[in-house]
Amino acid sequence: MTDITSLEEQFQAKVDAEIKIEPKDWMPDKYRKTLIRQISQHAHSEIVGMLPEGNWISRAPNLRRKVGLIAKVQDEAGHGLYLYSACETLGVERADLIDQLHTGKAKYSSIFNYPTTTWADIGAIGWLVDGAAIMNQVPLCRCSYGPYARAMVRVCKEESFHQRQGFEILLTLSRGSDAQKEMLQNAIDRWWWPSMMMFGPSDGDSPHTAQSMKWKIKRFTNDELRQKFVDVCAEQAKVLNVTLPDKDLKWNEERGHYDFGEIDWDEFWNVVKGNGPCNKQRIETRKKAYEEGAWVREAAMAYAEKKRKRKEAASSVA
């Protein structure tokens, strides 16, 4: 018991000194489990997040938009790859993580359970959803776990491109016809509150925040990040000439921040529990894609094995 206590003290001392924890380092079981839960949910979110936008690749309004959207969806696939790989350094198998997603044991961001009904939704996802993601993820570049922190550096660079791409789509619509402006406002009305929910439950209802901050997995609380998001978006909305759907949104001179209304937490938990507009559709689509892609994985493994044997044969002859 004393040995474990000593190891935990040494571990915390490294974390406090901003020394990265690496895969072969000793770490508390709860630290490992917390990372597996968070990184795998992050990876699942990237993969499932391809679906609402991939749906619009064939319907993008012009070639430039089509190419940009293809690049973005491809980036999201890459993000999932980085994050699954980071998760595997903690001793879990990717197949098990994917099985947890498909069986509903693992969660992903509730934002991806809402439908994309117009082209303006693609811009709203870029501006609001990816904007919220950046707010969440930039601090993760300083996460105490090395593989996760390093993966996030590239992810955040690409997410910044996605956010700018979405904002540019909305800015173009804001300068268009009355119908385009109406479509823009409608998208903002539908995506604003789900984007606010992306930061997770309020601090008082978040069971993992305190420990994650002590371990420096997280650097800010959910509510702190949500406030930063509101402050940024409230100003950017003026450039887009849109109204954020919150009657309580107003600048508070004394606080130096925007005040905002109460989130519908009943809706949040309902979607998290699997009852959102697209929960079942998203999982069924992912399962179908995984099953239909089995032959590609098998072929890749067979090729890798064939290549390994050739290399061994060449080495033995030499």
Summary of the structure (lengths in Angstrom):
residues: 318
radius of gyration: 21.7
end to end distance: 53.5
largest distance: 78.1
contacts: 929
relative contact order: 0.10
helix: 73%
strand: 3%
